[in-house]
Amino acid sequence: MLVNDIEKKVLKEVSDYHNKTNGKCGISAVQIAEKLNISFLDLRETLNALNDKKAFIIRKGINHILIFKK
């Protein structure tokens, strides 16, 4: 199971946000796209692949779907 560069960056952003908020808040896909300076459409395929691998937890927030560190 090879992890490409974008997947590593996404997982790092999720982990950094988890550490910043002590695991109390999730990060949205749009926030990840902004931090990595790529469009959401480019990021969507990577997020779907990581979700299939169960690399993180997804929860529904008030306004967005949020991604939490597993």
N, C-alpha and C positions, 0 to 999 in steps of 0.2 A: 504494500500500500504506500505509494509515493505521494508526498504532499508537495504541491508546487509552491512557488514563491508567494503568490497572492493568498493562498490558503494559510501560509505561515503568518503573513502580515495580518490577516483577519483574526486569526486566533490570538495573536499578540495584542491587538486592539481590544478584543473581548477580555482578555486576561488583565490588561492594564486598567481597563474601566472597572473590572471587578475589584481589583486591588484599591483603586481610588475611592470606591464607594463602599468598601468592606462587604461586597456581595449583596448590598441592599437594592441596587438599581441595575437594570439591564440597559444595554445600548441598542439603539435602533439601527436598522440596515442603512438608513440614510446618513446617520452620524458616522458609521464606518466608512461609507463611500466618500464623505467629505474629508475625513481624516486621511484617507489613502489617496485622495485627489483623483478618484476615478468615478465614472458615472454608475448610477444604480444598476442600469441595464447590464453593464460589464460585470458587476459584482454579483448579480442575481444567480448566475450559473454556479459560481463558486460557493455561495451560501447554500444552494440546493445540494451540492455535492457534500459539503460538510454536514449538513443536516442528515443526509442519508447515512453518513458514517457515524452519526450521533456524537459529534464533536462538541456540541453545546446543547443547552436547554432553551426552548422557545416558550415564552409565555405571552399571553395577550395583555397589553397594557390599556390604559384609558384611550390613548390616541393611536398607538402603534403596536406592532408586534415587537417584543423586546427579546434580545438575545442575552443569555446568562452563561457564565462559565459553568462547566459541568464539574 
